[in-house]
Amino acid sequence: MAEQQVLASWNEGPVRQAVLDYVHGATMPGAAFVDPADRIATFDNDGTLWVEQPMPPQFDFVFRAWKEEVNADPSLADRQPYKALVDRDQGFFEGLATQDPEVVETMLEAFARSWAGTTPEEFDARVREWTTTVRDPRFGVPYVELVYRPMLELFDLLRENGFRVFVCSGGGRDFMRVFAEDTWGILKENVIGTAASYAYTDGRIVRTRELLGGLDLGPGKPEHIFAHTGRLPAFAGGNADVDIEMLRSAAFALLIRHDDDHREYAYTKGAEASLATAKQLGWTVVSMKNDWKTLF
């Protein structure tokens, strides 16, 4: 790839250069060389690969389903997370925005219940319908069009240099797998996330009510990565406090800072500890405002 085409949506500067230097060192003989088998790159999704404000897009998907469930069974309105949805509980929703583990676990348990007994084909069809018919309220386009172009360019750079790229998110693994190949160019099997377990019954694979392996947040991220790949990442990218453990487990850590309130959003809530850790450990911090020419 010609030099001017590498990370074309990234501005020249120390952040872009740090990424290029790491990849060069990992692939050339020397102290920084990474064996091809160990070239694992893992990335968070919400806020790292696409917009996560005013809430992670997956919750738009599930809220629509839960409204239908509450209409069919009003008694659900007394239970969380349905109660928060009916009451428009802003505090609860803030826990989603910061990916508070307790709130997210409540959400994902309900999510698992909602689709228990369905086949992958049935669930995938619902997600595909959402990706094509629902639009982000601010930008007016489908959520899958709000993926950050600079990150897709980074995926290309890593793959061309022998890295295997994985997405590792606290969000639903099977939700992300529906659009992973078309949107990120990543095979389904390279998506790691919080997931329902499956059962093979009467010749069919169906979702159960149980979560598989716990939440993919905080320490759950390197745990899930190791369980999935047998390795810890050489390169990792995230944007929030729940990504700290994954970033610490990698040789090169990239932290996305949301500081562009014109083209996207500016906020640090849920990222205060990760920004402090980045300064302490010398992680590479991307300023969306200053380091990226183009966002989407």
Summary of the structure (lengths in Angstrom):
residues: 296
radius of gyration: 19.2
end to end distance: 21.5
largest distance: 64.3
contacts: 958
relative contact order: 0.17
helix: 49%
strand: 19%
